Amino acid sequence: MTALGAVTRVMATVGNGVDRAAGAVRDTPATLRAALSHRRGRRVFGIASAVILLLYLLAIGDIALSASGRWAAEPLARVAPDALFQSRAPWLYEPVVELHPGAHVAVFASPVNLLFAAIVASLAGLNLALAAHAAQQAVACRRPGYSRSLAVLPAFMLGIACCAPTFVLALGAGTAAAIVPVLVPLRPWFYPLTLALLLVALVWGVYRVRTLARADQSGESVASN
């Protein structure tokens, strides 16, 4: 193979990859609508998003628990509206409202932190709902054998793994990073990196779902002929 042929082949491969990625991005809204059109998908999305949101807020300290009852003498609520955009760490803002519903629980409400947490939780929930949709498609395949079910494993495993960046983000945003000096300079990058990984996982999941659907349609066409 000549050097020109090798370059042409590499360019063709890259071009095919770009076309597939663009197709997956284009198909993402429709595929997500299909995944959330079923009760199972909506349930997975709701439960996963709520759990990840709660874990995120616990990890960054916006929801705090105390076994010793340290907030027993605190007032029920404190308000600090001027602290809305006061940052105490990269991607981490001071609370506007402090709530002490009990001696063992405190809630530090920051609208900005809640927005960031909701974005991450929603993307992770969409990934898991898409993975559940892909698994349901594989199980619903009418032809016998395990090849179709195995084909969906990359999307399903990636959907599960999408939660991992949220814990990396929590480590960077929470107090744990203070005892790991190597992580401190990287903290500004954790949130954008988390969003990028979740979006890549989402597009890849859409690509796997579409690939499985096309394979099913091709198999049904061959069987009918």
Contacts in CASP RR format, 6 or more apart in sequence:
PFRMAT RR
TARGET T0000
AUTHOR 0000-0000-0000
METHOD contacts of the structure
MODEL  1
MTALGAVTRVMATVGNGVDRAAGAVRDTPATLRAALSHRRGRRVFGIASA
VILLLYLLAIGDIALSASGRWAAEPLARVAPDALFQSRAPWLYEPVVELH
PGAHVAVFASPVNLLFAAIVASLAGLNLALAAHAAQQAVACRRPGYSRSL
AVLPAFMLGIACCAPTFVLALGAGTAAAIVPVLVPLRPWFYPLTLALLLV
ALVWGVYRVRTLARADQSGESVASN
1 9 0 8 1.000
20 207 0 8 1.000
21 203 0 8 1.000
21 207 0 8 1.000
23 207 0 8 1.000
24 203 0 8 1.000
24 204 0 8 1.000
24 205 0 8 1.000
24 206 0 8 1.000
24 207 0 8 1.000
24 210 0 8 1.000
25 203 0 8 1.000
27 206 0 8 1.000
27 210 0 8 1.000
28 202 0 8 1.000
28 203 0 8 1.000
28 206 0 8 1.000
31 130 0 8 1.000
31 133 0 8 1.000
31 206 0 8 1.000
31 209 0 8 1.000
31 210 0 8 1.000
32 126 0 8 1.000
32 129 0 8 1.000
32 130 0 8 1.000
32 206 0 8 1.000
34 133 0 8 1.000
35 41 0 8 1.000
35 126 0 8 1.000
35 129 0 8 1.000
35 130 0 8 1.000
35 132 0 8 1.000
35 133 0 8 1.000
35 209 0 8 1.000
36 42 0 8 1.000
36 45 0 8 1.000
36 129 0 8 1.000
38 133 0 8 1.000
38 136 0 8 1.000
40 132 0 8 1.000
40 136 0 8 1.000
41 129 0 8 1.000
41 132 0 8 1.000
41 133 0 8 1.000
42 129 0 8 1.000
44 125 0 8 1.000
44 128 0 8 1.000
44 129 0 8 1.000
44 132 0 8 1.000
45 125 0 8 1.000
45 126 0 8 1.000
45 128 0 8 1.000
45 129 0 8 1.000
46 125 0 8 1.000
48 121 0 8 1.000
48 124 0 8 1.000
48 125 0 8 1.000
48 128 0 8 1.000
48 129 0 8 1.000
48 163 0 8 1.000
49 121 0 8 1.000
49 122 0 8 1.000
49 124 0 8 1.000
49 125 0 8 1.000
50 121 0 8 1.000
52 120 0 8 1.000
52 121 0 8 1.000
52 124 0 8 1.000
52 125 0 8 1.000
52 163 0 8 1.000
52 166 0 8 1.000
53 117 0 8 1.000
53 118 0 8 1.000
53 121 0 8 1.000
54 63 0 8 1.000
55 166 0 8 1.000
55 167 0 8 1.000
55 170 0 8 1.000
56 117 0 8 1.000
56 120 0 8 1.000
56 121 0 8 1.000
56 166 0 8 1.000
56 169 0 8 1.000
56 170 0 8 1.000
57 63 0 8 1.000
57 113 0 8 1.000
57 114 0 8 1.000
57 117 0 8 1.000
58 64 0 8 1.000
58 65 0 8 1.000
59 167 0 8 1.000
59 170 0 8 1.000
59 171 0 8 1.000
59 173 0 8 1.000
59 174 0 8 1.000
60 92 0 8 1.000
60 113 0 8 1.000
60 117 0 8 1.000
60 170 0 8 1.000
60 173 0 8 1.000
60 174 0 8 1.000
61 108 0 8 1.000
61 174 0 8 1.000
61 175 0 8 1.000
62 95 0 8 1.000
62 107 0 8 1.000
62 108 0 8 1.000
62 109 0 8 1.000
62 110 0 8 1.000
62 113 0 8 1.000
62 114 0 8 1.000
62 117 0 8 1.000
63 105 0 8 1.000
63 106 0 8 1.000
63 107 0 8 1.000
63 108 0 8 1.000
64 105 0 8 1.000
64 106 0 8 1.000
64 107 0 8 1.000
64 108 0 8 1.000
65 104 0 8 1.000
65 105 0 8 1.000
66 103 0 8 1.000
66 104 0 8 1.000
66 105 0 8 1.000
66 106 0 8 1.000
67 104 0 8 1.000
69 103 0 8 1.000
69 104 0 8 1.000
70 103 0 8 1.000
71 100 0 8 1.000
71 102 0 8 1.000
71 103 0 8 1.000
71 104 0 8 1.000
71 105 0 8 1.000
71 106 0 8 1.000
72 102 0 8 1.000
72 103 0 8 1.000
74 98 0 8 1.000
74 100 0 8 1.000
74 106 0 8 1.000
75 100 0 8 1.000
76 99 0 8 1.000
76 100 0 8 1.000
76 101 0 8 1.000
77 97 0 8 1.000
77 98 0 8 1.000
77 99 0 8 1.000
77 100 0 8 1.000
78 97 0 8 1.000
78 98 0 8 1.000
79 96 0 8 1.000
79 97 0 8 1.000
79 98 0 8 1.000
80 94 0 8 1.000
80 95 0 8 1.000
80 96 0 8 1.000
80 97 0 8 1.000
80 98 0 8 1.000
81 96 0 8 1.000
83 93 0 8 1.000
83 94 0 8 1.000
83 95 0 8 1.000
83 96 0 8 1.000
84 93 0 8 1.000
84 96 0 8 1.000
84 110 0 8 1.000
84 111 0 8 1.000
84 112 0 8 1.000
85 93 0 8 1.000
85 112 0 8 1.000
86 93 0 8 1.000
86 94 0 8 1.000
87 93 0 8 1.000
87 94 0 8 1.000
88 94 0 8 1.000
89 173 0 8 1.000
89 174 0 8 1.000
89 187 0 8 1.000
90 173 0 8 1.000
90 187 0 8 1.000
90 188 0 8 1.000
90 190 0 8 1.000
90 191 0 8 1.000
91 116 0 8 1.000
91 173 0 8 1.000
91 187 0 8 1.000
91 188 0 8 1.000
91 190 0 8 1.000
91 191 0 8 1.000
92 113 0 8 1.000
92 173 0 8 1.000
92 174 0 8 1.000
93 110 0 8 1.000
93 112 0 8 1.000
93 113 0 8 1.000
94 110 0 8 1.000
95 108 0 8 1.000
95 109 0 8 1.000
95 110 0 8 1.000
95 113 0 8 1.000
96 109 0 8 1.000
96 110 0 8 1.000
96 111 0 8 1.000
97 107 0 8 1.000
97 108 0 8 1.000
97 109 0 8 1.000
98 106 0 8 1.000
98 107 0 8 1.000
98 108 0 8 1.000
98 109 0 8 1.000
99 106 0 8 1.000
99 107 0 8 1.000
99 108 0 8 1.000
99 109 0 8 1.000
100 106 0 8 1.000
100 107 0 8 1.000
101 107 0 8 1.000
116 191 0 8 1.000
119 195 0 8 1.000
120 166 0 8 1.000
120 169 0 8 1.000
120 191 0 8 1.000
120 194 0 8 1.000
120 195 0 8 1.000
120 198 0 8 1.000
121 166 0 8 1.000
123 162 0 8 1.000
123 195 0 8 1.000
123 198 0 8 1.000
123 199 0 8 1.000
123 202 0 8 1.000
124 162 0 8 1.000
124 163 0 8 1.000
124 166 0 8 1.000
124 198 0 8 1.000
126 202 0 8 1.000
127 158 0 8 1.000
127 159 0 8 1.000
127 162 0 8 1.000
127 198 0 8 1.000
127 201 0 8 1.000
127 202 0 8 1.000
127 205 0 8 1.000
128 159 0 8 1.000
128 160 0 8 1.000
128 162 0 8 1.000
128 163 0 8 1.000
130 155 0 8 1.000
130 159 0 8 1.000
130 202 0 8 1.000
130 205 0 8 1.000
130 206 0 8 1.000
130 209 0 8 1.000
131 155 0 8 1.000
131 156 0 8 1.000
131 158 0 8 1.000
131 159 0 8 1.000
131 160 0 8 1.000
131 205 0 8 1.000
133 209 0 8 1.000
134 152 0 8 1.000
134 155 0 8 1.000
134 156 0 8 1.000
134 205 0 8 1.000
134 208 0 8 1.000
134 209 0 8 1.000
134 212 0 8 1.000
135 152 0 8 1.000
135 156 0 8 1.000
137 152 0 8 1.000
137 209 0 8 1.000
137 212 0 8 1.000
137 213 0 8 1.000
137 216 0 8 1.000
138 148 0 8 1.000
138 149 0 8 1.000
138 151 0 8 1.000
138 152 0 8 1.000
138 212 0 8 1.000
139 149 0 8 1.000
141 148 0 8 1.000
141 149 0 8 1.000
141 216 0 8 1.000
143 219 0 8 1.000
143 223 0 8 1.000
148 212 0 8 1.000
148 215 0 8 1.000
148 216 0 8 1.000
151 208 0 8 1.000
151 211 0 8 1.000
151 212 0 8 1.000
151 215 0 8 1.000
152 208 0 8 1.000
152 209 0 8 1.000
152 212 0 8 1.000
154 204 0 8 1.000
154 205 0 8 1.000
154 208 0 8 1.000
155 204 0 8 1.000
155 205 0 8 1.000
155 208 0 8 1.000
155 209 0 8 1.000
155 212 0 8 1.000
158 201 0 8 1.000
158 204 0 8 1.000
158 205 0 8 1.000
158 208 0 8 1.000
159 201 0 8 1.000
159 205 0 8 1.000
161 201 0 8 1.000
162 197 0 8 1.000
162 198 0 8 1.000
162 201 0 8 1.000
162 202 0 8 1.000
165 193 0 8 1.000
165 194 0 8 1.000
165 197 0 8 1.000
165 198 0 8 1.000
166 194 0 8 1.000
168 190 0 8 1.000
168 193 0 8 1.000
168 194 0 8 1.000
169 190 0 8 1.000
169 191 0 8 1.000
169 193 0 8 1.000
169 194 0 8 1.000
171 177 0 8 1.000
171 180 0 8 1.000
171 183 0 8 1.000
171 190 0 8 1.000
172 183 0 8 1.000
172 186 0 8 1.000
172 187 0 8 1.000
172 190 0 8 1.000
173 187 0 8 1.000
173 190 0 8 1.000
173 191 0 8 1.000
177 183 0 8 1.000
177 184 0 8 1.000
177 187 0 8 1.000
178 184 0 8 1.000
END
